[in-house]
Amino acid sequence: MKKFIQIAALSLMSIAATVSHANDDAIKASITKSMPAAKIGDITETPLKGIYEVSIGAETIYMSGDGRYAFQGHLIDLEGKKDLTEEKLSAARKKAIAGIGNNMIVFKPKIAKYTVTIFTDIDCGYCRKLHSELDTYLAEGITIQYLFYPRAGKDSESYHKAVAVWCAKDRNAALTAAKKDEKLDMKTCENPVDEHMKLAEMFQLRGTPMIVTEKGNTYPGYMPAKQLLEALQAEESN
């Protein structure tokens, strides 16, 4: 009897695995048909029966097992008080930023306690305000990693300024000068500005500055150093 139960359990596991694999195939086929360029990541079943979570780049969508229906939004566990979608998105953001490597402009404090990545536009007023207070962030032990997001798009004046800053001999000094609206040597060279912009689009960025923490959480808009420090400390304690 015990042996029969073991065989039955193994059979059920095999059937479940087959069904799951079939769902994965149906979902992948559906996405590939409607979005041929999509880079499909993990496909996992959610706590909702028959609904699957699908990672596409740094985005998350939900689909029926047959791949016919899809919807976007945040899946929230009300009982557990957790935003399940945001947890997934945060992990995707962390991975995507790590993929940028050293292709950022970094301002480091003497003693680093925290690191944030900020999407910035050289001509954005609040981006300039944040940068003008850079010393206050560094004094709190916050490392600032900048990525470019010229909101006016490629080939705009802001875009060309970003390229010129990257191509400068001293990028940090050039960025500070650009934020003060000082004249730049408009050099061109191989640069990561387009890569930064693609990443911003993946993050569905709508404005600048946008702050991304080490855990992948986001804070849109300008935050004073003390307020940002409090947010980072709270994040660390959770």
C-alpha positions as CSV (number, residue, x, y, z in Angstrom):
1,M,0.0,0.0,0.0
2,K,2.8,2.4,0.9
3,K,4.6,1.6,-2.4
4,F,1.3,2.3,-4.3
5,I,0.9,5.7,-2.6
6,Q,4.5,6.6,-3.5
7,I,4.0,5.7,-7.1
8,A,0.7,7.6,-7.2
9,A,2.4,10.7,-5.7
10,L,5.2,10.5,-8.3
11,S,2.7,10.2,-11.0
12,L,0.8,13.3,-9.8
13,M,4.1,15.2,-9.6
14,S,4.9,14.2,-13.2
15,I,1.5,15.3,-14.4
16,A,1.8,18.6,-12.7
17,A,5.2,19.2,-14.2
18,T,3.9,18.3,-17.7
19,V,1.0,20.7,-17.2
20,S,3.3,23.5,-16.0
21,H,5.7,22.9,-18.9
22,A,2.7,23.0,-21.3
23,N,1.6,26.3,-19.8
24,D,5.1,27.8,-20.1
25,D,5.1,26.8,-23.8
26,A,1.7,28.3,-24.4
27,I,2.6,31.6,-22.7
28,K,5.9,31.9,-24.5
29,A,4.3,31.2,-27.9
30,S,1.6,33.8,-27.2
31,I,4.1,36.5,-26.2
32,T,6.5,35.7,-29.1
33,K,3.6,36.0,-31.5
34,S,2.3,39.3,-30.3
35,M,5.7,40.8,-29.2
36,P,8.5,39.1,-31.2
37,A,11.3,41.3,-29.7
38,A,10.3,40.6,-26.1
39,K,12.9,39.0,-23.9
40,I,11.0,36.5,-21.8
41,G,12.4,35.7,-18.4
42,D,11.0,33.6,-15.6
43,I,7.5,32.2,-15.7
44,T,6.1,31.3,-12.3
45,E,2.6,30.4,-11.1
46,T,1.1,32.9,-8.7
47,P,-1.0,32.1,-5.6
48,L,-4.0,32.6,-7.9
49,K,-4.8,29.3,-9.6
50,G,-4.2,29.3,-13.3
51,I,-2.5,32.7,-13.3
52,Y,1.2,33.0,-14.2
53,E,3.7,35.8,-13.5
54,V,5.9,36.5,-16.5
55,S,9.1,38.6,-16.4
56,I,9.8,40.6,-19.6
57,G,12.9,42.6,-19.1
58,A,12.4,44.7,-16.0
59,E,8.6,44.5,-16.3
60,T,6.1,42.0,-15.0
61,I,2.8,40.9,-16.5
62,Y,0.3,38.2,-15.6
63,M,-1.2,35.6,-18.0
64,S,-3.6,32.8,-18.1
65,G,-2.1,29.4,-18.4
66,D,-3.3,29.0,-22.0
67,G,-1.5,32.2,-23.0
68,R,-4.7,33.9,-24.3
69,Y,-5.3,36.5,-21.6
70,A,-2.8,39.0,-20.1
71,F,-3.1,41.9,-17.7
72,Q,-0.8,44.4,-16.0
73,G,-0.9,45.7,-12.5
74,H,0.2,44.9,-9.0
75,L,-0.7,41.6,-7.3
76,I,-1.1,42.4,-3.6
77,D,-1.4,39.9,-0.7
78,L,-3.8,41.8,1.5
79,E,-3.5,39.3,4.4
80,G,0.3,39.3,4.3
81,K,0.3,43.1,3.5
82,K,2.8,42.5,0.6
83,D,3.0,43.9,-2.9
84,L,4.1,40.7,-4.6
85,T,4.6,42.5,-8.0
86,E,6.8,45.2,-6.5
87,E,9.1,42.6,-4.9
88,K,9.6,41.1,-8.4
89,L,10.1,44.4,-10.0
90,S,12.7,45.5,-7.4
91,A,14.7,42.3,-8.0
92,A,14.6,43.0,-11.8
93,R,15.7,46.6,-11.3
94,K,18.7,45.5,-9.2
95,K,19.7,43.0,-11.8
96,A,19.4,45.5,-14.7
97,I,21.4,48.2,-12.9
98,A,24.1,45.7,-12.1
99,G,24.3,44.9,-15.8
100,I,25.3,48.5,-16.5
101,G,28.6,47.8,-14.7
102,N,31.0,50.8,-14.5
103,N,29.2,52.8,-17.2
104,M,27.9,55.4,-14.7
105,I,29.2,58.7,-13.3
106,V,29.8,58.1,-9.6
107,F,30.3,60.5,-6.7
108,K,31.6,58.8,-3.6
109,P,31.7,59.9,0.1
110,K,34.7,59.4,2.3
111,I,32.8,56.8,4.3
112,A,30.1,55.0,2.1
113,K,27.1,53.6,3.9
114,Y,24.5,53.5,1.2
115,T,24.4,53.7,-2.6
116,V,21.6,55.0,-4.9
117,T,21.4,55.2,-8.6
118,I,19.8,58.3,-10.0
119,F,18.4,58.8,-13.5
120,T,19.2,62.5,-14.3
121,D,18.6,65.0,-17.1
122,I,21.2,67.8,-17.3
123,D,18.5,70.4,-18.0
124,C,16.0,69.2,-15.4
125,G,15.4,71.8,-12.7
126,Y,15.0,69.4,-9.8
127,C,17.9,67.3,-11.1
128,R,20.0,70.5,-10.9
129,K,18.7,71.2,-7.4
130,L,19.6,67.7,-6.2
131,H,23.1,68.0,-7.7
132,S,23.7,71.4,-6.2
133,E,23.2,69.7,-2.8
134,L,25.5,66.8,-3.6
135,D,27.8,67.5,-0.6
136,T,24.9,67.0,1.8
137,Y,24.2,63.5,0.4
138,L,27.9,62.6,0.5
139,A,28.1,63.9,4.1
140,E,25.4,61.3,5.0
141,G,27.5,58.5,3.5
142,I,25.3,58.2,0.4
143,T,27.1,57.3,-2.9
144,I,25.5,58.8,-5.9
145,Q,25.6,56.8,-9.2
146,Y,24.2,58.8,-12.2
147,L,22.6,57.4,-15.3
148,F,21.5,59.7,-18.1
149,Y,17.9,60.2,-19.2
150,P,17.5,63.2,-21.5
151,R,13.7,63.6,-21.4
152,A,13.6,65.4,-24.7
153,G,14.9,62.3,-26.4
154,K,17.8,61.3,-28.6
155,D,19.5,64.1,-30.6
156,S,18.1,66.8,-28.3
157,E,20.3,69.4,-26.7
158,S,20.2,67.6,-23.4
159,Y,21.2,64.3,-25.1
160,H,24.3,66.0,-26.7
161,K,25.2,67.5,-23.4
162,A,25.1,64.1,-21.7
163,V,27.4,62.7,-24.4
164,A,29.8,65.6,-24.0
165,V,29.9,65.0,-20.3
166,W,30.7,61.4,-20.7
167,C,33.4,62.1,-23.2
168,A,35.1,64.7,-21.0
169,K,38.4,64.0,-19.4
170,D,36.9,64.6,-15.9
171,R,33.3,63.4,-16.2
172,N,32.4,64.3,-12.6
173,A,33.7,67.9,-13.0
174,A,32.0,68.2,-16.5
175,L,28.7,67.0,-15.1
176,T,28.8,69.6,-12.3
177,A,29.7,72.3,-14.8
178,A,26.8,71.2,-17.1
179,K,24.4,71.3,-14.2
180,K,25.4,74.9,-13.6
181,D,24.7,75.6,-17.3
182,E,28.4,76.3,-17.9
183,K,29.8,75.9,-21.4
184,L,30.9,72.4,-22.4
185,D,33.4,71.1,-24.9
186,M,30.9,69.2,-27.1
187,K,33.0,66.2,-27.7
188,T,31.6,62.9,-29.0
189,C,32.9,59.4,-28.3
190,E,31.6,55.9,-27.6
191,N,29.2,56.3,-24.7
192,P,26.5,54.5,-22.7
193,V,23.8,57.2,-23.0
194,D,21.5,55.2,-25.3
195,E,21.9,52.2,-22.9
196,H,20.9,54.4,-20.0
197,M,17.8,55.5,-21.9
198,K,16.8,52.0,-22.7
199,L,17.1,51.1,-19.1
200,A,14.9,54.0,-18.1
201,E,12.3,52.9,-20.6
202,M,12.4,49.4,-19.1
203,F,11.8,51.0,-15.7
204,Q,8.8,52.9,-17.2
205,L,10.4,56.2,-16.0
206,R,8.2,59.2,-16.5
207,G,10.3,62.0,-15.1
208,T,13.6,62.9,-13.5
209,P,15.2,62.7,-11.2
210,M,14.3,59.1,-10.3
211,I,16.2,57.5,-7.4
212,V,16.7,53.7,-7.3
213,T,18.0,52.1,-4.1
214,E,20.3,49.1,-3.6
215,K,17.2,47.0,-3.0
216,G,15.7,48.1,-6.3
217,N,13.0,50.4,-4.7
218,T,12.3,53.6,-6.5
219,Y,11.6,57.2,-5.3
220,P,10.5,59.5,-8.2
221,G,11.5,63.1,-7.9
222,Y,13.8,65.2,-5.7
223,M,14.4,64.1,-2.1
224,P,16.5,66.1,0.4
225,A,19.5,64.3,1.8
226,K,18.0,63.8,5.3
227,Q,14.7,62.5,3.9
228,L,16.6,60.1,1.6
229,L,18.7,58.9,4.4
230,E,15.7,58.1,6.5
231,A,14.1,56.2,3.6
232,L,17.3,54.2,3.2
233,Q,17.6,53.4,6.9
234,A,13.9,52.3,7.0
235,E,14.6,50.1,3.9
236,E,17.6,48.5,5.6
237,S,15.6,47.7,8.8
238,N,12.9,45.9,6.8
